Amino acid sequence: MPEVTISIGGRPFQVACQEGEESYLQAAAKMLDDEAQVLADQAGRMPEARMLLMAGLMLADKTASVEDRVAEVEATLAEREAELEGLRTMGAPEPERIEVPVVPEAVTETLAELAARAEALAAEVEEKTAQGPN
């Protein structure tokens, strides 16, 4: 079992870990050291046990807030997944019915009659124009 020397709050510690876990131990020690450094900057020198306790509590507080946020995100994700599943099972929406107005037959006949009269008048005007002035 490998032993790794870590430094927390400027103090070295020998810690044993499983083979291959050295980098994880170093990363965890760095997090704890960062918190210990904040304490040392704020309160100055303090007993080792108190420094480790306080740094551990600060990390635990951060971890708890991250866990709360993860729970919120997971709940939101579950809501969205349920909503998506509901939309998938709902099927296609009913087609919207659109009514197109129908022109009454009497209006169509009247328009056809007017068009015929206009064409007759246009033909008459062309005929008179072709004959020239009288």
N, C-alpha and C positions, 0 to 999 in steps of 0.2 A: 504494500500500500504506500503510494508516494506521499511524501511530506512536502508541503509548500509553505514558504514564508510569506506571510501577508503583512501589510502595514496598515494599522487603523489608528488614526489620531496621532501619527508620528511614532507609534509604538509597534515593534515587530512581534508577530505571533507565529508559532509553528503549528500548522494544521495538517492533519492527515485527510486524504480523500481517496475515492476509488480511482483506479487506473482510467485515464482518459477524461476525468472530470476536472483537471487542473484549471482549464480555461474558465469553466463555470465558477469555480471557487474564486479565481482572481476577479471575475466580473462582480460577483456578490460582495467580495471584500472591498472592491472599489466603491460600490454603492454605499456600504457601511462607512467607509473612510470619508466619503463626501459629506455624509451627515455629521460624522464626528468632527470634521473640519469646520462645519457651520457652528457647531457647539463651541469648539475651541475659540473661534473668532468672536463669538458673542460672550461667552462666560470665562474665557481664559482656561488655565490649567485646572483639571478636576480629577478626582480619583478614577482609576481605570474602570472599575465596575460601574460607577455612575455614568461615565462617558459612554460605555458600551450599552448600558440600559437605555439611556436617553436616545442614542443614535438608533437603536433597535426600535424604540417606540415611534420615532419619527418615520422610519421606514414602514412600520406597521400601519401608521396613519395614512401614508401615501398609498400603500397597498389597498387598504380598506376603501379609499375614495376611488381608486381605479376599479376595484371589484364592483362598487356601486354603479359606476358608469358603464361597465361591461354588462351588468344586469339590465340597466336601462336600454342599452343598445340591443341586447338580445330580445327584450320584450317588444321593442319597436320592430325588430326584424320578424318576430313571430306574428305580429299584427299584419305586417305587410305580406308575409307569406300566406296567411289565412285569407287576406283580401284578394291576393292574386289567385289562389286556388278557387275562391268563390267566383271570380270572374271567368276562370277557365271552365268551371262546371255550369255556369249560367247559360252557355250557348250563345248563338248569334241573336242579336235583338230582332224583334219583329220589324219587317220593313215598314217604313213610314208611308202612309197613304196620302197621295197628293191628287187633288181633283183638278182637272183641267176644264176650264169653262168651255161650253159648247155654244157656238154661234147659232142662233135660231134659224131655221130654214127660211123663214120669211125675210130675214135680213140678208141672207145669202142671195135669195132671188132678187131682192131690190137692188143689191150691189151689182149683180150680173146685168140687170136691166139698165142701170146707170152707165155701166161700162159699155154696153152695146150702144146706147145713145151717144156717149162721148166718141166712140169709134165712128159712128155715122156722121156726127158733126165734123170730125177731123177729116173724114173722106170728102165731105161736101166742101170744106174749106180748101182742101187740096185740089179738088176739081175746079173750083172757081179761080184759084190761083193759076192753074195750068191754062185756063182759057184766056187769061190776061184781062186787061181793063176793057170795059165795054163802053 
